[in-house]
Amino acid sequence: MTRLLVTDLDATIVFNRSVSPADREAMARWRAAGNLLAIDTGKSSFATRDVFEPLGIVFDYGVVFTGAVLIDSSYQVLSARHLPDGVARDVATRTIDLPGVTTYATTIETDYILADNNDEVSPILAVFEQMPLEEMDSHRFIGVPLRVTDDALRQSLQEEITQRWEGVLDCHRNQEFLDFVPAGATKGSGLRTLLDGPLAGREVEVWTIGDSWNDLDMHAVADHAVALPWSPPEVTAVCETTVGSMAELIDMIMEGDRA
C-alpha cells in the first residue's frame, strides 16, 4: 500500500513565508521512507515555489489554486482549469475601489495585484506583479483571491459574487482571504484528480492535515483527517485527531509503524 500525506500550506506548515526546520526534516524523512507527499493549497504554483525552493522542500504532487491545477514535483502542470473569459475582470471591477480589500488575479505563471486598499502586504500572498484593470483581457486567469479585512464585507462579497456567477465560479474562504476559482474546483476535487489520475490503480492510504474551512473538502477524501489546535470547530469536528505540527503528525504515523 502507498501512503500519501496531503498538507495545506498557510497556517499549517507555512508561517510568515517559512517552514520550520522540524517540519522540513520530518517531510524529508517521510519521503525517504518511501511515502508520498502532496501539497493541497489555495496558493498558486508560483507562490508555492517562491516559498519552497529557497528552503529545499521537495514534494511529489501539488494541488494548487484550490484544486483548479495539478502539478508534479517539478512544478509542471498536469491538468488545469481556467475561469471563463471576462469573469476575473468582472470580479476585479467590483472590488478594486473598496476600502479594506486587496484584489489579486492569478494566472498559471504569475500572481498579479490589481489594487491594495489595506496598505500592507499579507504574508499569505506576498510576491506579485502589478497589473492595471485594462490589461486583464489579454490574460487567462485561474482565480481571483481577495483579501478582505472586514468580516461583514467579506461575507457580503462572497454572497454577491457567487450569486452573480452561480455555476461559473466557486468561493473558498481561508482566514481573511476569499478565493474565487472555477466552479467545482475544491481542495477535495483536486485531490481526487490526483488519486484518479497519476495514482490510479494504486492502493493508497490518504492522510490529510489542514487548519481551515477550505480544507473541509480535502479532509472528506481522506482515510485519516487531521486538524491543528487553532482550527475552527467545523474543521476539528470532521477530523479524527488534532496535532500541533506536521512533524508531530509524521512522528505519530511512523511510530505507529514500529509499534
VEXVOTI-400273 format. One line per 3 residues: number of its first residue (from 1); for each residue x, y, z of N, C-alpha, C. Coordinates in Angstrom, 3 decimals, always signed. Example, Ala and Ser with C-alpha at 12.3 -4.5 7.8 and 13.67 -1.06 7.14 Angstrom:
BEGIN
1	+13.190 -5.690 +7.800 +12.300 -4.500 +7.800 +13.200 -3.300 +7.800; +12.850 -2.250 +7.080 +13.670 -1.060 +7.140 +12.900 +0.030 +7.870;
//
This chain:
BEGIN
1	+0.837 -1.199 +0.000 +0.000 +0.000 +0.000 +0.873 +1.251 +0.000; +0.448 +2.234 -0.777 +1.127 +3.525 -0.819 +0.485 +4.465 +0.194; +1.310 +5.122 +0.983 +0.785 +6.119 +1.906 +1.049 +7.513 +1.352;
4	-0.015 +8.312 +1.326 +0.044 +9.674 +0.789 -0.336 +10.644 +1.897; +0.568 +11.543 +2.214 +0.304 +12.602 +3.192 +0.080 +13.902 +2.429; -1.086 +14.494 +2.632 -1.501 +15.691 +1.890 -1.612 +16.846 +2.877;
7	-0.902 +17.937 +2.602 -0.865 +19.032 +3.556 -1.296 +20.362 +2.956; -2.093 +21.085 +3.702 -2.328 +22.500 +3.467 -1.014 +23.248 +3.712; -0.947 +24.507 +3.267 +0.283 +25.273 +3.478 +0.119 +26.340 +4.563;
10	-0.567 +27.431 +4.249 -0.617 +28.566 +5.166 -1.299 +28.207 +6.481; -0.608 +28.518 +7.564 -1.069 +28.259 +8.932 -1.164 +26.770 +9.254; -0.584 +25.934 +8.377 -0.432 +24.508 +8.670 +1.054 +24.158 +8.741;
13	+1.780 +24.423 +7.641 +3.239 +24.276 +7.700 +3.956 +25.583 +7.348; +3.269 +26.517 +6.695 +3.896 +27.784 +6.305 +3.425 +28.890 +7.243; +4.403 +29.513 +7.906 +4.138 +30.630 +8.804 +5.135 +31.742 +8.479;
16	+4.616 +32.936 +8.205 +5.479 +34.063 +7.831 +6.419 +33.688 +6.692; +5.837 +32.986 +5.715 +6.528 +32.623 +4.474 +7.731 +31.716 +4.719; +7.672 +30.895 +5.763 +8.746 +29.929 +6.005 +8.152 +28.659 +6.599;
19	+8.960 +27.614 +6.638 +8.587 +26.316 +7.197 +9.637 +25.946 +8.235; +9.204 +25.495 +9.396 +10.142 +25.221 +10.477 +11.122 +24.112 +10.093; +12.339 +24.156 +10.629 +13.301 +23.064 +10.386 +12.737 +21.705 +10.781;
22	+11.968 +21.639 +11.864 +11.413 +20.354 +12.306 +10.452 +19.794 +11.272; +9.597 +20.632 +10.719 +8.659 +20.162 +9.700 +9.381 +19.794 +8.413; +10.394 +20.566 +8.033 +11.150 +20.242 +6.818 +11.844 +18.892 +6.963;
25	+12.462 +18.664 +8.106 +13.151 +17.388 +8.335 +12.162 +16.229 +8.340; +11.012 +16.423 +8.951 +10.028 +15.343 +9.039 +9.488 +14.993 +7.660; +9.219 +15.995 +6.823 +8.704 +15.713 +5.477 +9.748 +15.004 +4.625;
28	+11.002 +15.385 +4.767 +12.066 +14.691 +4.038 +12.181 +13.242 +4.507; +12.048 +13.034 +5.806 +12.114 +11.680 +6.366 +10.929 +10.837 +5.887; +9.770 +11.443 +5.787 +8.573 +10.755 +5.290 +8.786 +10.245 +3.876;
31	+9.327 +11.076 +3.005 +9.561 +10.674 +1.611 +10.709 +9.662 +1.514; +11.718 +9.831 +2.341 +12.851 +8.906 +2.314 +12.421 +7.495 +2.704; +11.339 +7.399 +3.475 +10.826 +6.084 +3.876 +9.945 +5.456 +2.802;
34	+9.817 +6.109 +1.648 +9.060 +5.546 +0.538 +7.620 +6.013 +0.459; +7.242 +6.993 +1.273 +5.885 +7.526 +1.242 +5.800 +8.724 +0.300; +4.581 +9.073 -0.082 +4.354 +10.211 -0.968 +3.901 +11.424 -0.163;
37	+4.339 +12.595 -0.618 +3.947 +13.868 -0.012 +3.320 +14.748 -1.081; +2.129 +15.263 -0.784 +1.464 +16.190 -1.696 +1.067 +17.433 -0.926; +1.055 +18.554 -1.612 +0.522 +19.781 -1.044 -0.856 +20.022 -1.639;
40	-1.713 +20.673 -0.878 -3.074 +20.977 -1.338 -3.408 +22.355 -0.790; -3.384 +23.356 -1.654 -3.334 +24.733 -1.184 -4.132 +25.681 -2.072; -4.537 +26.781 -1.491 -5.116 +27.864 -2.267 -4.069 +28.690 -2.978;
43	-2.814 +28.522 -2.617 -1.746 +29.260 -3.278 -1.615 +28.852 -4.741; -1.048 +29.739 -5.536 -0.670 +29.398 -6.901 +0.606 +28.569 -6.880; +0.935 +27.959 -8.012 +2.206 +27.246 -8.104 +3.365 +28.228 -7.987;
46	+3.189 +29.437 -8.503 +4.220 +30.480 -8.417 +4.522 +30.812 -6.961; +3.468 +31.062 -6.170 +3.655 +31.421 -4.764 +4.213 +30.254 -3.957; +3.784 +29.041 -4.280 +4.309 +27.861 -3.596 +5.798 +27.701 -3.848;
49	+6.184 +27.840 -5.099 +7.599 +27.691 -5.454 +8.452 +28.762 -4.773; +7.919 +29.965 -4.678 +8.651 +31.061 -4.067 +8.986 +30.761 -2.609; +8.097 +30.068 -1.911 +8.352 +29.705 -0.515 +9.224 +28.460 -0.408;
52	+8.921 +27.442 -1.202 +9.552 +26.133 -1.025 +10.975 +26.036 -1.552; +11.240 +26.576 -2.736 +12.546 +26.346 -3.352 +13.708 +26.877 -2.519; +13.628 +28.077 -1.937 +14.762 +28.524 -1.117 +15.004 +27.646 +0.107;
55	+13.979 +26.922 +0.545 +14.103 +26.055 +1.714 +14.474 +24.627 +1.341; +14.522 +24.336 +0.054 +14.876 +22.993 -0.392 +13.801 +21.957 -0.152; +12.546 +22.372 -0.037 +11.452 +21.436 +0.219 +11.011 +20.789 -1.089;
58	+10.902 +19.469 -1.066 +10.504 +18.701 -2.240 +9.232 +17.931 -1.917; +8.285 +17.929 -2.861 +7.064 +17.137 -2.719 +6.878 +16.315 -3.986; +5.911 +15.417 -3.967 +5.682 +14.556 -5.127 +4.617 +15.118 -6.068;
61	+3.560 +15.693 -5.509 +2.482 +16.282 -6.306 +1.952 +17.511 -5.596; +1.383 +18.421 -6.387 +0.795 +19.617 -5.815 -0.588 +19.881 -6.370; -1.547 +20.032 -5.475 -2.874 +20.518 -5.832 -2.874 +21.996 -5.450;
64	-2.880 +22.878 -6.446 -2.738 +24.308 -6.192 -3.948 +25.062 -6.749; -3.999 +26.361 -6.464 -5.155 +27.170 -6.883 -6.468 +26.556 -6.383; -6.480 +26.079 -5.138 -7.682 +25.475 -4.537 -8.289 +24.409 -5.436;
67	-7.446 +23.528 -5.944 -7.924 +22.378 -6.707 -8.061 +22.577 -8.194; -7.846 +23.791 -8.689 -8.025 +24.037 -10.121 -6.859 +23.528 -10.957; -5.698 +23.333 -10.332 -4.497 +22.937 -11.067 -3.767 +21.828 -10.301;
70	-3.282 +20.831 -11.049 -2.461 +19.750 -10.507 -1.081 +19.851 -11.126; -0.036 +19.822 -10.276 +1.335 +19.902 -10.761 +2.136 +18.719 -10.237; +3.297 +18.480 -10.871 +4.186 +17.424 -10.382 +5.294 +18.049 -9.539;
73	+6.264 +17.248 -9.174 +7.320 +17.708 -8.270 +8.203 +18.775 -8.898; +8.169 +18.895 -10.213 +8.952 +19.915 -10.928 +8.130 +21.149 -11.259; +6.942 +21.253 -10.687 +6.012 +22.363 -10.906 +5.468 +22.395 -12.333;
76	+5.542 +21.248 -13.018 +4.956 +21.149 -14.345 +3.459 +20.869 -14.219; +2.667 +21.528 -15.050 +1.216 +21.405 -14.974 +0.767 +20.073 -15.566; +0.017 +19.302 -14.776 -0.554 +18.039 -15.246 -1.999 +18.225 -15.715;
79	-2.725 +19.123 -15.073 -4.085 +19.459 -15.510 -4.417 +20.836 -14.960; -5.313 +21.561 -15.659 -5.643 +22.919 -15.236 -7.019 +23.313 -15.741; -7.702 +24.117 -14.942 -8.985 +24.702 -15.313 -8.890 +26.214 -15.135;
82	-9.446 +26.963 -16.106 -9.412 +28.415 -16.061 -10.825 +28.978 -15.870; -10.899 +30.202 -15.354 -12.159 +30.925 -15.356 -12.514 +31.334 -16.780; -13.799 +31.346 -17.146 -14.188 +31.835 -18.471 -13.727 +33.274 -18.678;
85	-13.480 +33.621 -19.927 -13.016 +34.969 -20.254 -13.985 +36.018 -19.709; -13.416 +37.048 -19.115 -14.207 +38.170 -18.627 -14.650 +38.068 -17.192; -14.644 +36.868 -16.630 -15.149 +36.697 -15.261 -14.204 +37.334 -14.245;
88	-12.903 +37.099 -14.388 -11.947 +37.675 -13.444 -12.013 +39.197 -13.483; -12.134 +39.765 -14.665 -12.202 +41.225 -14.758 -13.480 +41.750 -14.106; -14.584 +41.054 -14.261 -15.834 +41.480 -13.635 -15.686 +41.510 -12.115;
91	-15.084 +40.464 -11.545 -14.891 +40.424 -10.098 -13.987 +41.575 -9.656; -12.880 +41.767 -10.370 -11.943 +42.827 -10.000 -12.582 +44.203 -10.100; -13.398 +44.408 -11.116 -14.067 +45.705 -11.288 -14.938 +46.038 -10.088;
94	-15.529 +45.024 -9.489 -16.425 +45.228 -8.345 -15.685 +45.474 -7.032; -14.387 +45.194 -6.993 -13.683 +45.230 -5.707 -12.510 +46.194 -5.642; -11.994 +46.664 -6.768 -10.730 +47.421 -6.733 -10.849 +48.754 -5.989;
97	-12.049 +49.283 -5.852 -12.202 +50.567 -5.163 -12.731 +50.433 -3.745; -12.896 +49.210 -3.254 -13.482 +49.018 -1.928 -12.426 +49.142 -0.835; -12.655 +49.982 +0.180 -11.716 +50.063 +1.302 -11.612 +48.715 +2.014;
100	-10.398 +48.386 +2.435 -10.193 +47.141 +3.168 -10.135 +45.910 +2.300; -10.040 +46.077 +0.981 -9.974 +44.936 +0.065 -8.704 +45.031 -0.777; -7.952 +43.955 -0.826 -6.839 +43.821 -1.760 -7.253 +42.829 -2.825;
103	-7.188 +43.246 -4.083 -7.658 +42.437 -5.206 -6.475 +41.889 -5.990; -6.410 +40.570 -6.078 -5.388 +39.886 -6.858 -6.047 +39.137 -8.017; -5.232 +38.699 -8.961 -5.684 +37.793 -10.011 -4.503 +36.906 -10.372;
106	-4.760 +35.605 -10.556 -3.667 +34.658 -10.726 -3.783 +33.930 -12.070; -2.662 +33.842 -12.761 -2.548 +33.019 -13.961 -1.683 +31.806 -13.623; -1.517 +30.918 -14.581 -0.635 +29.769 -14.367 +0.770 +30.237 -14.000;
109	+1.221 +31.328 -14.629 +2.616 +31.735 -14.471 +2.862 +32.708 -13.339; +1.876 +33.580 -13.023 +2.178 +34.734 -12.187 +0.989 +35.116 -11.316; +1.289 +35.671 -10.147 +0.276 +36.307 -9.306 +0.333 +37.809 -9.551;
112	-0.818 +38.409 -9.800 -0.902 +39.844 -10.062 -1.722 +40.518 -8.973; -1.448 +41.809 -8.751 -2.255 +42.623 -7.852 -2.895 +43.747 -8.654; -4.199 +43.930 -8.459 -4.940 +44.980 -9.157 -5.087 +46.217 -8.284;
115	-5.278 +46.021 -6.984 -5.430 +47.143 -6.056 -5.181 +46.659 -4.643; -4.483 +47.499 -3.857 -4.248 +47.203 -2.447 -4.845 +48.330 -1.616; -6.003 +48.073 -1.050 -6.664 +49.074 -0.216 -6.539 +48.746 +1.269;
118	-5.506 +47.959 +1.610 -5.204 +47.654 +3.002 -3.895 +48.286 +3.469; -3.110 +48.796 +2.515 -1.848 +49.471 +2.834 -0.875 +48.591 +3.596; -0.947 +47.279 +3.350 +0.026 +46.362 +3.929 +0.025 +45.083 +3.101;
121	+1.139 +44.380 +3.100 +1.275 +43.145 +2.331 +1.000 +41.968 +3.243; +0.120 +41.070 +2.810 -0.153 +39.868 +3.577 +0.944 +38.838 +3.336; +1.433 +38.167 +4.380 +2.433 +37.116 +4.155 +1.882 +35.924 +3.388;
124	+0.560 +35.795 +3.322 -0.034 +34.679 +2.582 +0.154 +34.861 +1.081; +0.076 +36.098 +0.605 +0.282 +36.368 -0.819 +1.156 +37.607 -0.905; +2.461 +37.384 -0.850 +3.402 +38.487 -0.657 +4.227 +38.831 -1.887;
127	+4.241 +37.966 -2.895 +5.054 +38.206 -4.091 +4.127 +38.257 -5.298; +4.154 +39.373 -6.022 +3.217 +39.557 -7.121 +3.734 +40.642 -8.053; +3.088 +40.762 -9.204 +3.368 +41.842 -10.143 +2.134 +42.728 -10.260;
130	+2.362 +43.998 -10.555 +1.259 +44.932 -10.735 +0.595 +44.696 -12.097; -0.737 +44.853 -12.129 -1.461 +44.790 -13.399 -2.618 +45.791 -13.363; -2.711 +46.681 -14.338 -3.884 +47.557 -14.426 -5.091 +46.779 -14.929;
133	-6.267 +47.230 -14.539 -7.505 +46.539 -14.894 -7.636 +46.322 -16.395; -7.260 +47.325 -17.184 -7.468 +47.243 -18.633 -6.606 +46.189 -19.305; -5.580 +45.676 -18.626 -4.739 +44.641 -19.226 -5.271 +43.230 -18.971;
136	-6.312 +43.097 -18.173 -6.782 +41.762 -17.812 -7.307 +40.974 -19.004; -7.850 +41.653 -19.988 -8.448 +40.948 -21.127 -7.426 +40.183 -21.953; -6.146 +40.457 -21.782 -5.112 +39.770 -22.567 -4.528 +38.570 -21.825;
139	-5.139 +38.178 -20.693 -4.650 +37.045 -19.910 -5.789 +36.071 -19.615; -5.394 +34.820 -19.344 -6.341 +33.805 -18.863 -6.059 +33.575 -17.385; -7.105 +33.639 -16.587 -6.929 +33.575 -15.148 -7.485 +32.281 -14.577;
142	-6.762 +31.773 -13.563 -7.228 +30.611 -12.803 -8.168 +31.055 -11.699; -7.806 +32.147 -11.023 -8.616 +32.572 -9.894 -8.435 +34.037 -9.561; -9.294 +34.502 -8.639 -9.222 +35.871 -8.129 -9.233 +35.797 -6.600;
145	-8.085 +35.918 -5.960 -8.059 +35.975 -4.500 -8.340 +37.409 -4.026; -9.167 +37.527 -3.008 -9.432 +38.813 -2.375 -9.046 +38.725 -0.909; -8.259 +39.679 -0.457 -8.036 +39.810 +0.984 -9.007 +40.866 +1.497;
148	-9.895 +40.460 +2.403 -10.940 +41.350 +2.913 -10.829 +41.351 +4.430; -10.467 +42.490 +4.996 -10.171 +42.531 +6.424 -11.418 +42.695 +7.293; -12.526 +43.151 +6.717 -13.762 +43.324 +7.481 -14.650 +42.093 +7.326;
151	-15.069 +41.509 +8.441 -15.840 +40.268 +8.410 -17.157 +40.424 +7.658; -17.883 +41.505 +7.921 -19.185 +41.707 +7.279 -19.032 +41.913 +5.782; -18.038 +42.692 +5.377 -17.806 +42.917 +3.954 -17.383 +41.626 +3.272;
154	-16.543 +40.830 +3.939 -16.121 +39.546 +3.368 -17.327 +38.656 +3.084; -18.240 +38.586 +4.024 -19.434 +37.766 +3.851 -20.301 +38.286 +2.714; -20.492 +39.602 +2.643 -21.362 +40.163 +1.604 -20.758 +39.999 +0.217;
157	-19.447 +40.157 +0.103 -18.800 +39.958 -1.201 -18.885 +38.505 -1.638; -18.693 +37.581 -0.719 -18.831 +36.170 -1.065 -20.226 +35.884 -1.603; -21.248 +36.388 -0.949 -22.627 +36.141 -1.392 -22.914 +36.825 -2.714;
160	-22.508 +38.086 -2.846 -22.806 +38.846 -4.065 -22.161 +38.232 -5.297; -20.866 +37.912 -5.197 -20.140 +37.442 -6.381 -20.521 +36.013 -6.738; -20.715 +35.156 -5.756 -21.116 +33.784 -6.082 -22.529 +33.727 -6.644;
163	-23.428 +34.612 -6.210 -24.773 +34.653 -6.789 -24.721 +35.151 -8.228; -23.902 +36.167 -8.484 -23.803 +36.697 -9.848 -23.243 +35.645 -10.807; -22.279 +34.894 -10.368 -21.620 +33.919 -11.241 -21.918 +32.492 -10.800;
166	-23.132 +32.241 -10.376 -23.527 +30.894 -9.944 -23.331 +29.890 -11.080; -22.695 +28.771 -10.754 -22.429 +27.755 -11.762 -21.184 +28.016 -12.588; -20.555 +29.189 -12.403 -19.359 +29.564 -13.163 -18.123 +29.569 -12.265;
169	-18.287 +30.123 -11.066 -17.177 +30.128 -10.122 -17.666 +29.732 -8.735; -16.743 +29.279 -7.923 -16.993 +28.978 -6.517 -16.062 +29.827 -5.673; -16.425 +30.001 -4.412 -15.624 +30.790 -3.486 -15.229 +29.936 -2.293;
172	-13.963 +30.030 -1.898 -13.460 +29.316 -0.734 -12.798 +30.313 +0.206; -13.111 +30.193 +1.492 -12.572 +31.106 +2.494 -11.376 +30.483 +3.195; -10.338 +31.289 +3.347 -9.161 +30.891 +4.110 -8.680 +32.105 +4.886;
175	-8.887 +32.085 +6.196 -8.533 +33.215 +7.047 -9.189 +34.485 +6.497; -8.431 +35.527 +6.155 -9.015 +36.774 +5.638 -9.280 +36.727 +4.136; -8.924 +35.632 +3.486 -8.994 +35.573 +2.029 -10.268 +34.891 +1.532;
178	-10.762 +35.404 +0.414 -11.758 +34.716 -0.397 -11.078 +34.341 -1.703; -11.107 +33.069 -2.062 -10.503 +32.601 -3.310 -11.611 +32.213 -4.272; -11.744 +32.972 -5.371 -12.738 +32.670 -6.400 -12.056 +31.863 -7.504;
181	-12.561 +30.666 -7.745 -11.954 +29.718 -8.684 -13.056 +29.106 -9.550; -12.709 +28.365 -10.603 -13.742 +27.753 -11.443 -14.690 +26.872 -10.645; -15.953 +26.874 -11.032 -16.968 +26.086 -10.328 -16.544 +24.623 -10.245;
184	-16.691 +24.038 -9.065 -16.337 +22.643 -8.862 -14.908 +22.424 -8.430; -14.087 +23.474 -8.468 -12.699 +23.349 -8.024 -12.647 +23.498 -6.514; -12.223 +22.443 -5.836 -12.019 +22.451 -4.393 -10.739 +21.692 -4.096;
187	-10.272 +21.801 -2.879 -9.116 +21.006 -2.499 -9.431 +19.514 -2.585; -10.687 +19.163 -2.324 -11.082 +17.764 -2.426 -11.128 +17.278 -3.857; -11.684 +18.084 -4.763 -11.751 +17.659 -6.170 -10.354 +17.553 -6.765;
190	-9.454 +18.460 -6.353 -8.074 +18.367 -6.831 -7.382 +17.120 -6.326; -7.647 +16.749 -5.076 -7.072 +15.518 -4.535 -7.630 +14.295 -5.254; -8.907 +14.313 -5.573 -9.487 +13.192 -6.338 -8.874 +13.099 -7.727;
193	-8.577 +14.249 -8.351 -7.908 +14.239 -9.657 -6.558 +13.545 -9.560; -5.841 +13.776 -8.470 -4.560 +13.101 -8.257 -4.756 +11.604 -8.075; -5.723 +11.216 -7.245 -5.941 +9.799 -6.965 -6.463 +9.049 -8.176;
196	-7.294 +9.715 -8.991 -7.876 +9.065 -10.164 -6.993 +9.169 -11.395; -5.957 +10.016 -11.321 -5.070 +10.220 -12.461 -3.710 +9.588 -12.235; -2.716 +10.379 -11.801 -1.361 +9.827 -11.624 -1.278 +8.639 -10.678;
199	-2.165 +8.573 -9.679 -2.099 +7.478 -8.714 -3.160 +6.411 -8.961; -3.833 +6.470 -10.086 -4.879 +5.490 -10.398 -4.303 +4.083 -10.428; -5.061 +3.124 -9.897 -4.647 +1.735 -9.897 -3.776 +1.345 -8.721;
202	-3.424 +2.318 -7.881 -2.620 +2.019 -6.702 -3.505 +2.063 -5.461; -3.233 +1.172 -4.529 -3.930 +1.202 -3.252 -3.271 +2.267 -2.380; -4.028 +3.324 -2.089 -3.446 +4.488 -1.423 -4.174 +4.749 -0.107;
205	-3.399 +4.889 +0.966 -3.929 +5.341 +2.248 -3.648 +6.835 +2.353; -4.715 +7.633 +2.479 -4.588 +9.083 +2.414 -4.709 +9.698 +3.805; -3.681 +10.459 +4.187 -3.697 +11.291 +5.384 -3.757 +12.747 +4.935;
208	-4.606 +13.545 +5.576 -4.645 +14.972 +5.282 -4.437 +15.760 +6.565; -3.760 +16.907 +6.436 -3.597 +17.825 +7.551 -3.868 +19.238 +7.050; -4.776 +19.931 +7.726 -5.131 +21.283 +7.313 -5.953 +21.964 +8.381;
211	-5.873 +23.292 +8.410 -6.393 +24.035 +9.556 -7.691 +24.783 +9.324; -8.100 +24.999 +8.046 -9.146 +25.997 +7.820 -10.335 +25.438 +7.053; -11.319 +26.339 +6.827 -12.576 +25.931 +6.198 -12.362 +25.358 +4.794;
214	-11.414 +25.924 +4.046 -11.212 +25.431 +2.683 -10.561 +24.056 +2.642; -10.205 +23.513 +3.820 -9.664 +22.158 +3.898 -10.743 +21.099 +4.101; -11.983 +21.510 +4.319 -13.038 +20.543 +4.618 -13.217 +19.530 +3.493;
217	-13.226 +19.976 +2.237 -13.393 +19.053 +1.108 -12.199 +18.112 +0.981; -11.019 +18.605 +1.287 -9.824 +17.754 +1.283 -9.932 +16.688 +2.358; -10.313 +17.089 +3.551 -10.450 +16.129 +4.648 -11.496 +15.055 +4.336;
220	-12.532 +15.423 +3.567 -13.597 +14.473 +3.248 -13.105 +13.321 +2.385; -12.005 +13.519 +1.675 -11.449 +12.479 +0.799 -10.524 +11.537 +1.565; -10.079 +11.953 +2.744 -9.017 +11.238 +3.453 -9.508 +9.982 +4.158;
223	-8.585 +9.054 +4.328 -8.800 +7.945 +5.255 -8.582 +8.411 +6.689; -7.653 +9.363 +6.848 -7.331 +9.900 +8.171 -7.170 +11.412 +8.029; -8.090 +12.178 +8.623 -8.050 +13.641 +8.541 -7.575 +14.211 +9.870;
226	-6.696 +15.208 +9.787 -6.045 +15.748 +10.982 -6.135 +17.272 +10.963; -6.508 +17.846 +12.101 -6.622 +19.293 +12.259 -5.464 +19.828 +13.094; -5.446 +21.154 +13.259 -4.462 +21.835 +14.093 -5.183 +22.454 +15.293;
229	-4.469 +22.788 +16.351 -5.138 +23.322 +17.546 -5.935 +24.587 +17.302; -5.561 +25.371 +16.295 -6.240 +26.641 +16.006 -7.326 +26.483 +14.932; -7.606 +25.275 +14.517 -8.653 +25.058 +13.514 -10.021 +25.461 +14.056;
232	-10.906 +25.986 +13.192 -12.274 +26.267 +13.628 -12.979 +24.979 +14.048; -13.992 +25.085 +14.901 -14.709 +23.888 +15.351 -15.266 +23.041 +14.211; -15.692 +23.695 +13.119 -16.250 +22.942 +11.993 -15.214 +22.026 +11.355;
235	-13.952 +22.433 +11.411 -12.870 +21.611 +10.842 -12.483 +20.505 +11.822; -12.305 +20.861 +13.066 -11.951 +19.859 +14.079 -12.985 +18.742 +14.148; -14.260 +19.098 +13.934 -15.342 +18.118 +14.067 -15.261 +17.000 +13.038;
238	-14.674 +17.271 +11.868 -14.622 +16.243 +10.828 -13.302 +15.482 +10.834; -12.394 +15.854 +11.738 -11.084 +15.211 +11.790 -11.029 +14.197 +12.930; -10.195 +13.186 +12.755 -10.116 +12.143 +13.777 -9.179 +12.505 +14.912;
241	-8.292 +13.478 +14.679 -7.380 +13.891 +15.740 -6.841 +15.281 +15.438; -6.163 +15.840 +16.412 -5.514 +17.147 +16.282 -4.057 +17.001 +16.689; -3.164 +17.632 +15.922 -1.737 +17.618 +16.257 -1.217 +19.046 +16.266;
244	-0.074 +19.227 +16.902 +0.490 +20.559 +16.998 +1.315 +20.990 +15.814; +1.704 +20.031 +14.955 +2.559 +20.367 +13.812 +2.626 +19.190 +12.853; +3.133 +19.463 +11.666 +3.388 +18.403 +10.702 +4.380 +17.392 +11.258;
247	+5.434 +17.873 +11.901 +6.437 +16.955 +12.463 +5.806 +16.021 +13.483; +4.912 +16.538 +14.299 +4.239 +15.692 +15.286 +3.401 +14.622 +14.603; +2.710 +14.991 +13.527 +1.887 +14.013 +12.813 +2.755 +12.918 +12.197;
250	+3.840 +13.287 +11.541 +4.698 +12.288 +10.907 +5.314 +11.365 +11.955; +5.732 +11.933 +13.071 +6.256 +11.094 +14.151 +5.187 +10.114 +14.632; +3.949 +10.580 +14.761 +2.869 +9.734 +15.237 +2.614 +8.563 +14.278;
253	+2.588 +8.866 +12.969 +2.324 +7.800 +11.988 +3.477 +6.804 +11.959; +4.689 +7.303 +11.922 +5.837 +6.418 +11.775 +6.130 +5.641 +13.064; +5.844 +6.233 +14.198 +5.972 +5.477 +15.445 +4.922 +4.375 +15.533;
256	+3.752 +4.632 +14.947 +2.724 +3.586 +14.888 +3.163 +2.402 +14.073; +3.974 +2.662 +13.029 +4.515 +1.565 +12.223 +5.416 +0.662 +13.060; +6.132 +1.259 +13.999 +7.109 +0.499 +14.781 +6.460 -0.220 +15.976;
259	+5.238 +0.203 +16.306 +4.568 -0.369 +17.474 +4.156 -1.812 +17.231;
//
